[in-house]
Amino acid sequence: MTPQEIITDVEIEAIHAHASFGDQGKREVVNEAILKAACGLHNGYTAQMIITEHGLVVKATNSRPDLTDKGRKYLFATNRTT
């Protein structure tokens, strides 16, 4: 399964709206933010809201968000070499 099968380009466009991350592509933002969330690192507010809206993370009772099943699948799909 590819990242594009989990979150389509149409969904990326709809959720990102007009958020600007400079030269970084919209899917790149999602890829980096989900990796940072999985590692327990801090995302900026906008990046965090984007991956939350995509259903990749949920706010947990602790200070860091938890990856959803969809989030884990997406993370694994972004790191496949085949």
ChimeraX attribute file (.defattr): number of C-alpha atoms within 10 A of each C-alpha:
attribute: neighborCount
match mode: 1-to-1
recipient: residues
	/A:1	11
	/A:2	14
	/A:3	18
	/A:4	15
	/A:5	10
	/A:6	15
	/A:7	17
	/A:8	13
	/A:9	13
	/A:10	9
	/A:11	14
	/A:12	17
	/A:13	13
	/A:14	10
	/A:15	16
	/A:16	20
	/A:17	11
	/A:18	8
	/A:19	12
	/A:20	12
	/A:21	12
	/A:22	7
	/A:23	7
	/A:24	9
	/A:25	11
	/A:26	20
	/A:27	17
	/A:28	13
	/A:29	17
	/A:30	22
	/A:31	18
	/A:32	15
	/A:33	24
	/A:34	27
	/A:35	20
	/A:36	14
	/A:37	20
	/A:38	17
	/A:39	10
	/A:40	13
	/A:41	12
	/A:42	14
	/A:43	17
	/A:44	8
	/A:45	8
	/A:46	14
	/A:47	20
	/A:48	21
	/A:49	16
	/A:50	22
	/A:51	24
	/A:52	19
	/A:53	14
	/A:54	17
	/A:55	15
	/A:56	25
	/A:57	24
	/A:58	16
	/A:59	11
	/A:60	10
	/A:61	8
	/A:62	7
	/A:63	9
	/A:64	17
	/A:65	19
	/A:66	18
	/A:67	23
	/A:68	14
	/A:69	12
	/A:70	15
	/A:71	23
	/A:72	17
	/A:73	16
	/A:74	24
	/A:75	21
	/A:76	14
	/A:77	18
	/A:78	18
	/A:79	12
	/A:80	10
	/A:81	5
	/A:82	4
